[in-house]
Amino acid sequence: MPVLLAAEAHRRDVATLESLARNDLRLLLAPLDSAEAVRDALLLSLPDLVDIYGSAAATLAADWYEELRAEEAIRGRFAATPATLPDLGRSEALARWAVTPMFDADPDKMKALERASGGLQRIIANGSRETIAYSSIDDPKASGWQRVGRGACGFCAMLISRGSVYTEHSADFASHDHCNCSAVPAFDGQARPVQPYTPSLRQASKADRARVRDYIATH
């Protein structure tokens, strides 16, 4: 299977985990009405959801990496290592930020749920992305990793279009909530899975372009 098709199949598997996590979160918050109750529920539950679904995404990515390596007939043995998940502070920060709309004069529970769901999705997806990215850097048969995806926002579309291969652990996978981008390994001697640039359906904003410039400057 071509690398890009394999990456898309893996992204769909990770998206299934993200959907399950969002559903768990929705069911958890459904019976709660007060801002305090929602805040406490998020503080209590987000670490567990990150541990369950983030670990699953990282493990799934490690298995996918090794399977892809075999399919591409890459010589030598290499064991991918699941990425380390964020510490408790990340979940606590997400919980306190997400619940803010519940403390407004007109409490907005749906907005709080959307914030929490988006942040949780990002953490889960990063478990997969970072596993692939860091394994690609550690793998002696890979040159690094590339960003692929549908580029739904201007920021992502422009990064994808560059086709850059990142080779250092310091090259973080820049992402945002509900980001559909993925990482793929760039194996030595193999054709790079570069995607042709397809403009986003919306114009890149000044903020998008500023984020791209900042990211490029530091990577």
C-alpha positions in Angstrom: 0.0 0.0 0.0 1.4 3.5 -0.9 2.7 5.4 2.1 0.0 8.1 1.8 -2.8 5.6 1.7 -1.4 3.8 4.6 -1.1 7.0 6.5 -4.7 7.9 5.8 -5.9 4.5 6.9 -4.0 4.9 10.2 -5.4 8.4 10.6 -8.9 7.0 10.4 -8.1 4.4 13.1 -6.8 7.2 15.3 -10.0 9.3 14.5 -12.0 6.3 15.8 -10.2 6.6 19.1 -10.8 10.3 19.2 -14.6 9.8 18.5 -14.8 7.3 21.4 -13.1 9.7 23.7 -15.4 12.6 22.7 -18.4 10.3 23.3 -17.2 9.4 26.8 -16.7 13.0 27.6 -20.2 13.9 26.3 -21.8 11.2 28.4 -19.8 12.2 31.5 -20.9 15.9 31.3 -24.5 15.3 30.1 -26.1 15.2 33.6 -24.1 18.1 35.0 -25.4 21.6 35.1 -23.3 23.8 37.3 -19.9 25.3 36.3 -18.3 23.8 39.4 -19.6 20.3 38.7 -18.4 20.5 35.1 -15.0 21.8 36.2 -14.5 19.1 38.8 -15.6 16.4 36.4 -13.1 17.5 33.8 -10.3 17.7 36.3 -11.1 14.2 37.4 -11.8 12.6 34.1 -9.5 14.2 31.5 -6.3 12.5 32.9 -7.9 9.1 32.6 -9.2 9.8 29.1 -5.8 11.0 28.0 -4.2 7.9 29.6 -6.6 5.4 28.0 -7.0 6.9 24.5 -3.7 8.7 24.2 -1.8 5.5 25.1 -4.0 3.5 22.6 -3.1 6.0 19.9 0.6 5.9 20.6 0.6 2.1 20.7 -1.4 1.9 17.5 1.1 4.2 15.8 4.1 2.2 17.0 2.5 -1.0 15.5 1.6 0.9 12.3 5.2 2.2 12.0 6.6 -1.3 12.2 4.0 -2.7 9.8 4.8 0.1 7.3 8.5 -0.6 7.6 7.9 -4.3 6.8 5.6 -3.4 3.8 8.2 -1.1 2.4 10.9 -3.8 2.8 13.1 -1.7 4.9 16.2 -3.7 5.9 17.2 -4.2 9.5 15.2 -4.5 12.7 13.8 -1.5 14.5 11.2 -1.3 17.3 9.1 1.9 17.4 8.6 3.4 20.8 5.2 4.9 21.8 5.4 8.6 22.7 5.3 9.8 26.2 2.0 11.4 27.1 1.6 14.9 28.5 1.8 15.2 32.3 -1.1 15.9 34.6 -0.5 19.6 34.3 -1.6 19.5 30.6 -4.9 17.9 31.5 -5.6 20.3 34.4 -4.8 23.3 32.2 -7.2 22.0 29.5 -9.9 21.4 32.1 -9.7 24.9 33.5 -9.6 26.6 30.1 -12.4 24.5 28.7 -14.8 25.2 31.6 -14.4 29.0 31.3 -17.6 29.6 29.2 -19.6 28.0 32.0 -18.7 30.8 34.3 -19.9 33.5 31.9 -23.1 35.5 32.6 -24.8 33.3 30.1 -23.2 29.9 30.8 -22.4 28.0 27.6 -22.1 24.3 28.3 -21.8 23.3 24.6 -18.8 25.7 24.2 -17.2 24.2 27.2 -17.7 20.7 25.8 -16.3 21.7 22.4 -13.2 23.2 24.0 -12.6 20.1 26.1 -13.3 17.8 23.2 -11.0 19.7 20.8 -8.1 19.7 23.4 -8.6 16.0 24.1 -8.6 15.2 20.4 -5.3 17.1 19.9 -3.6 15.2 22.8 -4.7 11.8 21.4 -3.7 12.6 17.9 -0.3 13.9 19.1 0.2 10.5 20.8 0.2 9.0 17.3 2.1 11.8 15.5 4.9 12.0 18.0 5.3 8.2 18.1 5.8 8.2 14.3 7.9 11.4 14.3 10.3 10.4 17.0 10.6 6.8 15.8 11.5 8.2 12.3 14.3 10.2 13.8 15.6 7.3 15.9 15.3 4.7 13.1 18.7 4.4 11.4 17.0 3.6 8.1 14.9 6.8 8.0 15.9 10.3 7.3 13.2 11.8 9.5 9.5 12.5 9.1 7.2 14.5 6.9 3.8 16.2 7.6 0.9 14.9 5.5 -2.8 15.5 5.6 -5.7 17.2 4.0 -4.6 20.7 5.0 -8.0 22.0 6.1 -6.6 25.2 7.4 -4.1 27.6 5.8 -1.5 26.9 8.4 -1.5 23.2 7.8 -1.8 23.4 4.0 1.2 25.6 3.7 3.3 23.4 6.0 2.3 20.3 4.1 3.1 21.9 0.8 6.7 22.5 1.8 7.4 18.8 1.9 10.1 19.3 4.6 11.8 16.4 6.3 12.3 17.0 10.0 15.3 15.3 11.6 15.5 16.6 15.1 13.6 15.8 18.3 13.2 19.5 18.8 11.1 19.8 15.6 7.7 19.6 17.3 4.6 18.6 15.3 2.8 21.9 15.2 -1.0 21.1 15.6 -4.2 22.6 16.7 -7.5 21.3 18.0 -9.3 19.1 15.4 -6.2 19.0 13.2 -6.2 16.1 10.7 -2.6 16.1 9.8 -0.3 13.1 10.4 3.4 12.3 10.4 5.0 9.7 8.0 8.5 8.4 8.0 10.9 9.3 5.2 12.8 6.1 4.7 16.3 6.3 3.1 16.3 5.4 -0.6 12.5 5.6 -0.8 10.4 8.2 -2.8 9.3 10.9 -0.5 5.5 10.9 0.1 5.1 14.6 -0.8 1.6 15.7 -1.6 0.9 18.3 -4.2 -0.3 21.6 -2.7 -4.1 21.9 -2.6 -5.2 25.3 -1.4 -7.6 25.3 1.5 -11.2 26.1 0.8 -10.8 29.2 2.9 -8.1 31.9 2.4 -5.1 31.7 4.8 -5.6 34.4 7.4 -2.9 36.8 8.6 -2.8 34.7 11.8 -2.2 31.5 9.7 0.6 33.1 7.8 2.2 34.5 11.0 2.0 31.0 12.6 3.7 29.5 9.6 6.5 32.1 9.6 7.1 31.5 13.3 7.1 27.8 12.9 9.5 27.9 9.9 11.8 30.3 11.7 12.2 27.9 14.6 12.4 24.7 12.6 
